[in-house]
Each structure stands twice: as C-alpha cells, then as structure tokens.
Amino acid sequence: MSGGRARPDEAGLIARFFRPLATSPGAAELLDDAATVPHAFGKELVVTTDAIVAGVHFFADDPADAVARKALRVNLSDLAAKGARPFGYLLTLALPGRWDEDWLEGFAEGLAADQEEFGVSLLGGDTVLSPAGLFVSVTAFGHAGEGQVPRRTGAAPGQRLYVTGAIGDAALGLMLRRDDRLAAHWDLRRADREALLDRYLLPEPRVALAGVVGSYATAAMDVSDGLVGDAGKLADASRVGAVIDAARIPLSPAAARATRADPAALTTALTGGDDYEILLAIDPDDADAFEAEAAGAGVRVTDIGALVEESGVRIERQGEALSFGAGSYSHF
C-alpha cells in the first residue's frame, strides 16, 4: 500500500479515480447501474469490445498510463476501421490482490489523456479483484454514417487493397522488449529502437480517418493479428483472394533497417500483429479521391495490391511468392 494510506473500497475507488472521467451526461456520474447512449439522427451505433491481459498483451511492469491507453486505443482502432467516430466506452478493470493506489492513479491519468485526445467519455463499467492477475476490458461506442459501416464481406475482385500507416513496428518492438540484443543484430540506431518499442507500447488508432473509411471502403478491418493473416480474413469473408506486392508494404525507417539487416525479421513484421492499422478495399475509380481525402486527414495510406477471384492471399516479391507460415498471431 503506497504511503500507508487505507485502501478505498470499491465505491471510494470509483469516486476517486473514475468519476472524474465520466464527463458524458449519460454516465450519470457513475452513480447508477446503467448508462444511456446518445442518439444521433441518421447515424448507426457501432460497438466493439477487446480485452488486454498482463503477460499476453502488455508486460506487468509497463507504465500504468500506457496500459490504460493501450486498452482504450485497441478498441478505438476497431471503431475507426468501421468508419465510426468514438464517443464513449465501458471499462472493466480486474485488479490483482496487491494493487497499488499510485498505479491506479497513473492508469486513470492515462485514460484522461486519451479521453481528451479522442473526444470520448467513460460511461460506466466494473471493478473486480482478480486472483489470476491484471486484465482490462473495454467496450467502445461510436457513430458512423447510416449505411457507411464497411464490413469484411464487401470486397470484390478488381478492387485495390490499401493499408494505413506502417506495418510491423509493434511486432519488432515486442521482440526487442524480450531481447534487447536484437538492436545490435538489426543495426538499429537509438531512435530506431525507441520508435519500435513505442509502437508496441502505444498504438495509434486511425480515428482521424473514420469518416473517409466510411465514405470509400467497400470492406475494412483493423490489422491486429498480422497483415498477412488479417488480409486472409478479409479476403475469406468476401470470398475473394488477394495479391500483395511485398515491396509496396509500408515499413517505417526502423522496421526497414531491421529487415535489411535480418531478412527473417520481415516475417515477424508481416505476421506478428499489434499494428492497429486499417486494411481497406477501395474501388479503383475511387482510389484518387480516397488518397486525397486520407492525405487531408493526415493519415498515410498505401496501395499494396489487388483483390482477385482466386482464393487465398499471395505475397509476391518480383513475381515470386513468399511463404509466411500461419500468417498471423493466434491466442489459441
């Protein structure tokens, strides 16, 4: 117990750390058992939920504010991939028996920072003790234009396959976190190393692109389990195939440096997960307008290949197919 203070009960914990985050009127200051969700005329309500678990999605010694922000951001990424702008979320926090008030204060500060950045409010949730260790579950809500929620099922042969941002940084950052000697093996500068570690610790949900996604994407999903595997999921759901040019897959300077020094690192980059970028199918007639509006939103997008009639995903380099094994991260 930090500072010798008496540990608050659940009501005191909520009042001290989480009531200040419940800025939406629908949250009722967390004094009720349920929240109300604001209605938006002509909009669709989009709901998503994801959990992160200590030892699986983050390290037990990660900063509390980063754990909170990652828990929220992975859900905001799902909303962005459905063309939805977030407005609120529910939080379930399972604390280990020896939780610490200083840690919880940092956790709440992380949520407060991202609430301000992304314009969301805590609507409610639950706090419990967990003998199995720390985990955080968030259910996030957003609004999308009516009829403008791109599912995985809407892609068609002949459409272009785009991805936002850069791929592979988080997976390489996780490898570095586990074995810092890789920094020398990959010939990384200090700035490269820090960039990869930061992308693993704190994803960047493409919330700014949500409206553009809703306007142009025929199918979309966020890339959380690896580009190769997630491209396969989108293609399978749409009953199409995909051909991706490995040379066009966007890599950050740090990831490019690592894969030049160690070609095996490319497999990790393309299959390791935790990118939280968006994979989109775009009609070729809309490609120029889509790229222009994405640039206006400040989000980099890259055309990495095409959707085809043949099933399966083929990653090519100079016309030759590359093999990536399972293609994605799996919990099971």
C-alpha angles and dihedrals in degrees: 000000000000118000094357092276121151111258111248120238119242094274091050092046091053093045094049103039109020110027090072087059094054096087097147116095088227090065091067089213087290089285095123137058095245141031132219121233118223115246119229117196113235093012134109121228111235119196130188137167135197135167130209122204131202111253092020108054100013140012120260090238096050113124112272094234091054092050090053094047093047091051091053097039098054087060094046087054090058091051093049090052088057093050092252128141111217124236107165149356146201120230130207111188120188109193126197116242094258098053120158130221093221089055091049092049090054090048091054091047090055091053091047091053093052093043088059094044097048102029099242136134135210108250100183143290141156140281122209140164115252122202088191094061139259123334133159127205123190129188110196130196129205142165124237131181113276108268091008103102107114112213126198089253101067103079121113136191113275095033121121123247116224134182130195127231120345130321130228104018096115095047091050090045090055090052090051091049089055096043118017091186087079089075089072093040090054092044091236125174117224091258090052092051093049092047093055093046091048093052091054093047098044122024121203110229111208095232091145089065096052096103092047091049090053092049100048115015117098089188131006144166137167119258105238104136101042132299096254095050095040091050086055091051092052093045093048092049090052093042092237136107133236136220113200126190107224091206091060097051104112115242126181117240089257094051092044090053092049094049093048090054094042116022089193088067088070090069090054091047094052099039107026101086135208093104095123090197123135126255113204140183111217129186108243091233088060097043098098094047092045092051092048094050092045089053089050089053090052095245122128114228127185131197103226103170150311140285113240139186095248114088124245135042121276120193109199135193113190090338096310122112119241123212123224104172113224090000098216148042116267130189092208 
